[in-house]
Amino acid sequence: MISLLLIHYSCVGRVLLKNVELNLEAFDKLQLPFSLKEGRVGILSIKVGHPIIISLENVVICACERDDHEWSSDSVERREYAGKKVKLHAAEVAKFTRRVSESKTGQSFISYMTAKILDSIQVSIKNVHFIYTNKQSDSAQFVLALRSFSLKNSIGPSSGKLRGAQVNKVVNISGLGVYCRTSVGTIDSVIDPQFFCDGGCDSNKFDKIMVPCDVAVSLVVNRAGQIEVGVPQYSISLEITNLVLQLNEVQLQHILIICDYLGTWPLREKYGRFRPCASTLCMKSKGWQKKWWQYAQKSVLSDIRKRLKKTSWSSLGSRILDRRKYVSFYKKKLKFIRQGQPVDKDIISELEQMEKESDIDDILTYRSIAERESQEWENSCNVAVGRHQNAEGTSAGARGWINWLSLGMLGAGGTEDSMQFSGVVSDEIVKDIYEVTQFHPMSSSEGVGLTKNGLFLFAIKFNIHQISATLLSKTYDKETIQIILDEVNMVFK
């Protein structure tokens, strides 16, 4: 994710990194609608202790809409597979969580671990700038600026009723604002600390869209490992004193262009690999009409082929063969993992290729079949032989929970060479996880903690004392429309 230009480690357990360059390809898994061109962190400090203190300063991220070469088949497939791996990891972690916490008894392992992590860290971020350049509108640059962000433990009385089994954190955001710059300049010239000053700034240099404001956020996480009636697992309360928004007709036009780009982005991501270069349309070179008709034809045919592959009888045989092939390779992978051995590279390569060509739902189905068959095969083995093998593999079993948590959840699947978190979690590993994380689930009657609509997971509350929205006329230099709202309250559950 990062390349380091200067690293300093002190004896007190503090790591200091300066001029950190972000690896932009690592963000492909997020499948963002724009392209990241630059990312850097001026200072990154991590102090190990209790709590762990993480500090970042001078964070700059630059983005713009994707170029034509980024819509090529290879680039799109790389982003698709990166995003698919993230979704597969999330599905496997959810399966792992259900196995560990036994959700049927009303436990929540994820909220328990989230609370433990939040209880042991503090975060401080200063001077953050996210710069988006709109190429379609004379290189207009929109900047989301943040003066400071802090995550720390709550001090003083809370507005809500707290329990001993809850973690209460406070997030203070200072100087959150958005401004627009229409003149062309370097990245450093776009960033100006005068934006945060109360006295204002040179309007010719940049115009404020959202005047810098302060945001107070209260976060409460349930760490009891027990879902209580009427108590959400995560409770978030956000408060803003004064939110001031202002737009002129030029900025509004730029924003509408960006919204149009975001609206067409899913189609470009899906069909952009077939699209001819945009210059053929602008220059109208020889045969440009034929190229664009071929683009439409390939796009329609790709949808038809995907649909027929899943529904047609002619593809039934190939689907059955794909399922058998994936299940076979995945069972071999599980065998390597259970034996504590590195997974063969050929198996990893075959699985990766099949995962690129298959849907996520199909992959999860294949994995469930492989895990069930592997578990049935283990259960049918001789009990005495199993005990003998367990006795010989005590050292490997002692570190099994570490493999599942540290390697598995990070995508290594229990071995250093494998690429996915996989397999059925044994009772021994579950017991080790309970002991190490001090997670002691309590039995409860079925349905405890569930609302009539299901699990009470989130409770989000917004409280904005005043919102002022103004539409300005740059031509006539006056206000056209102004809307003021007092005491805006919203609750989501």
N, C-alpha and C positions, 0 to 999 in steps of 0.2 A: 504493500500500500504506500510506502514512503521511501524516499532516498534521503540520507542524512548527510549534511555538509559539515556539521560540527556536533560532537557528542561529548558530554561531560558527566561523569559519575562521581558523586561525593560519598564520603564515608558514612554519612548520616542516612543513607538510603534514598537519595534524591538523584533522579536522572534528568539531565537538562539537554535538550536537543534544540539546535538553532538552524534556521533556514531549511525547513523540512519541505521537500517537494513531494506532492501526492502523486501516486501512480494512477493516472486517469483511466487506464483500462480496467482497473479493479472496480470501477463504478458501472461497468456494463451490466452487471447482475441486477442493478436497480431498474434497468430499462427506462431511462429518463427520456423525455421527449426532445431534449436538446443535447448538444455536444459540449462536454467540458474541455476547454482549451488550456486552462492553467489552474493549478491549485497549489497554494503554499501556506505554510504556517511559520511565522517569524520565530516564535519561542514555544516550545512544548516542554512542560515540566511535570514530572511524576514523582511524588513523594510517597514512599512506601511506609506504611504504619497503620495506625487505627485512629482516625479514618485515613483512607488513601486519598491524597489530594492531587487532582489533575488540573493543570493550568495551561491555557492556550492564549497566545497574544498575536495580534496582527495576522488574522486569517483572511486570505483573499482567494476567492473562487471566481473564475471567469467562464462564461458559457455563451453559446450562440446557437442558432439553428444549424442543423446538420448540412454539410456539403454534399454534393452529388456522389462523391466516391464513398461516403459513409452509408449510402443506400444500396451498395453493391451486395450481391448475394452472400459473399463471404462475411462481410461486416454484419449484415442482418442476422445471419445464422449464428454467428459468434455471440451476439447479444441475446438472441433467443435461447441458446443453450445455457448461457450464464444465468439468465432469469429462470429457466426451467430448473436448473440445479438448486437455486435458492428455494423455489416452491417445493421441490422434492425434499430438501432438508427440513423445511418447515413442517411438511406432512409427517416425516419420520420423527421429528422432535415431538409433535403432537401425539403420535402413537406411543412414543416412549413415556411421555408425561402421563398419559392415561394408564399405562402399565404400572408406573411407579406410584401414582397417587390414587389409583383405583377410584376414578371419578364417580362410580356408582355409590360410594359411601359418602359423597359430598366433600371430598378433599380437593385442594388446589395446590399442586406442587409448584406450578409456574409462579403464582402470586407469592408463594412462600419464598422461593429463590429470588424473585425480583425484590422483595422486601429486604432480604439479607444483603443483597448487593447494594441497594440504595442506602441501607443503614451504615454501610462501611465505606462510602465514597463521598467526596465533596468535589465539585467542579466549578472552575472559574474560567470564563472566556471574556476576552477584551478585544475590542476593535475588529469586528467581523464585517466584511464587505463581500456581497454576492453581486457580481456584475453580469448583466445580460445584454448582449449587443444584438439589436434587431437589424439584420442585413437588408430587409425589404423596405426600410423606411429611413434611408440616408444615414445608416449606422447610428441610430438613436440608442443610447445606453441607459438602461434602467439599473439602479443600484439599490439593493436592500442592505441597509446599514444597521449595525448593532454596536452600541458603545460598550456594554458590559452584560454578562450573563453569569449568574451564580446559583449553584444548587447546594443547599446546606440544610442542616437540621433546624427544625422549628424551635424558636425561642419565644417564650411567653404564651399567653392564653390563645387557644384556637377557637375559631368561630363555630366549629362543630364538636360533637361529642366523640372523644377519643377513648380507645380501649388500650389496655396494656399490650394486646396482641396486634398493634398497628404501628406502622412506621410513618411518621409525619415529616415531610420535607417541604422546604420553601424554595421557590424559584423566583429570583428577582431579575427582571429584564429592564435595563435602562437604555434609553436612547434608541428605541426601535423606530426606524423610519424608512421611507422610500423617496428617492428623487430621480429625476430624469435629466440626462445631458444630451443635447443634440449636436454639439460641435465635436469633431473628431479629435481625439487625443490619446495619449498613452494611458496605461492602466493606473500608474501612479498619479497622473494628473486628474483622473476621475475621483480618486480618493482624497477627500479634503476634510480635516477635522473641524473646520468652521461650520460644517453642516449641523453639528451637535450644539453649537452655540445658541443661546437664547436670543442674541441680538440679530440673528438672521445671517444671510450670506448674499453674495453677489448673484442676483437673479439671472444675470446674463450667462453665468457659468453653469448653474444647474437650478432646476425648479423643483420645489418640494411637492410631492404627491401625497405622502403621508407625513405630517409633521412629527418629529421625534417625540415619542411618548414612553411612559414607564408602565410596565406590566408586572403585576404580582400574582403568582400562581402558587396555590397550595395543593400538594399531592399527598394523599393518604393511601397506603397499600396494606392490605390485610396479610399478616404473616402467621396467622394462627394455624394454618393448615386445615382449617375447618370452616366451611361455608355456613354463615349464620343467616337467620331469617331477616330480610330487610337490610342487610349490610353488604354493600358492593365490594368486590375485590379491589377495585381501583376507583378512588374518588378524586376528582380534579376540580378545583375552584379557581377561576381566572377573574381578575379585577383590573379594569382600566379606568382611570379618572376622567381623562378627556382624550377622545379620538378625533383628530382633525384631518379630513380628506379634502383635497382640492385638485381640480383638473382643468386644463384649458383644452381648446378644440384640437390643438396639435398633439398633445399627449393622449387625448382620447382616440385619435386616429391611430397612433402608434399601438395603443393597447388593443384596439380592435384587430389590427393586423396580426398581433401576437395571438389573440384568441382564435383567429382564423387558422393560423398555423397549428395551434394545439388541437383544433378540431379536425384538421386533415392529417395530423400525425399518425393516428392508428392505421389509416389507409395507406400512408406512405410506408409505414413499418411492415405492412402486410404485402403490398404490391410494389414497393419501391425497387425491388430487385429486377423487375421487368421494365422499369421506366427508362426511356431513353434520356440522354443528357439534355438538360434544360436549354442548352445553347442551340440545339436543333430547332426548338420552337421559336426562340428569339431571332435567330438568323434566317430561319426558314430555308435551310439548305435543301439540295435536291433529294427528293424522296422522303421529306419529313412527314408528310401525311401518312405514308405507308408505315413508318416506324411507330407512329402513335396509334394506328389501328392495330398493329401487332402487339403493342403494349396492352391495349384493352382485351385483345384475344387471349393473351397469355394469362392475364389476371383472372378472367372468367374461367378458363380451363383449369387453373390451379385450384379454384374452389370446387369445381366439379370433380376433379380427381381425388381431392381429400374426402369429399362426401361419399363417393363411390367406394373408396378404400374401406370405409367403416360400415357401409350399408349394403353393398352389392353382394350377391351370391357368388359372383365370379372371383371375388377377393377373399371369400371365406377360408379357402384352403391356405392362402398365404398368411392370413391372420392367425390361424391355428398354428402354423409352423413358427411364426414369430413368437407366439406365446410360449410354445414348447422350448424354443431356443433360448429365450430370455430366462425362463424358469430354470432351465438346466444350468446356464452359466451362473445365475444368481445363487443357486444351491451350492455350486462349487465355491463361490465366493464366501458364503456363510460357513462352509466347512473350513476354509483357510482361517477365517476369523476366530472360530471356536477353538481351533488348534493353536492359536496364537502365532500364526505364521503370516509372512507377507503374501498378499494376494498376487497371483501370477499376472504379469503385465498384459498377456494376451487376453485374459478374461476381462480385465479392466477395459481394454481397447474395444472388445466386442460389445460389452455392456454400454459403453459411451456411444458407440455408433448406433446401436438400437435405440438408445434414449433420445438421440437427436432426431430420429425418424418417427418416434412414437409420441402419443399424447400423454399428458401427466396422469390422467385417470387410468389409462391402460397400463402404464408403468407401475402405479401403485397396486393395481389388481394383480399384475404378474408377481410383484414382490410378496404380496399377501399369500398367494398360492405357494410360492417357494418357501416362505417361512413356515406355513402350516405343514407342508409335506416334510420339511426338515425336522420340525418338532415331532411329528408323528413317527418318523424314522427313529429319532432318539428315544422316544417313549417305548418303542418296540424292542430296543436293545436289552440285553441282559443286565439286570440291576447290579449284579456282582461285578461285571466288567466295568460298568459305569463308576462304581465306587472305587475300584482299583485305579482307574484313570484319574479320578478326582484326587486321590491320594498322591499320585505321582505329579500331578499338575498344580500342587498347592501354591507354588510361587507365582504361577501364571494367573491363577484365580484371584490371588490377593490383589493384583493390580487390574482386575477386570473392570471394576467400576471406574477407574481412572481412564481406561481406554474408551469406555462408553461415553463418559462425560467430556473429558478434555479432547480426545481425538474424534469420537463419534459425532458429537454435536457440532464440531468445527468442520466436519466433512471428511474425516479420515477413516471412518468406519471401523475403528478398533485396531487398525494397523497403519503403519506409516506410509505404505504405498497405495492403499486403496483410496477410492475417491468418494465414497458415500457412507453415510451412517445407515447401518442395516442390521437386520437380525432380530431375533426374539430375546428379550432381556430375561435372564434366569432369575429365580428367586434369590439365589446367593448374591447376585449383583444388586438386586433391589434392597436386600438387607444391609449391604455395605453402604449403599447410598443413604439409607435412613440413618445409619450410624454416623457417617462422616458429616452430613449436612444437618444433623440433629433434627430431622424431620420425623415426627412421631404422629402419624395419622390416627385419629380417634374414630371409633365406629359411631355411626349415626344412622337414624332411620332413613329409609329411602325417600328422596325428594326434599330433605331438609336444606334450606338455603335457596331453594328454587322458587322463582315467582311463577305466576300462572302462565307467563310467556317463556319461561325457561330460566337459565342461570342469570343472576343479577351480577353482571360483570363490571359495567362502567356506570358511573354517575358523574356527569360533566355539567358544571354550572358556569355561566358567563354573566358577569355584572359590569356593565359599562355605564358610568354615571352620565356621560354626555357624548353624543356623536354629532359632529358638524361636517356636512358634505356640501362642497361648493363647486359649481361649474363656472369657470371663468372664461371670458372672451379676450383672447390675446389681441385680436384685431381692434376692438373698441376699448380695451383696457378697463373692463368693469365686470362685476359679478352678474351672471345671467340667472342662475338658480342657486338657492341656498336652502338646505334642509337641516334642521336641528332636532335631534331626538334626545329626550332626557330620561334617565333611569331605564336603560334597556337591560332586561333580565331574560336569560334563556337557560333552560334546564333540559338535558338529554339523559335518558336512562335506558 
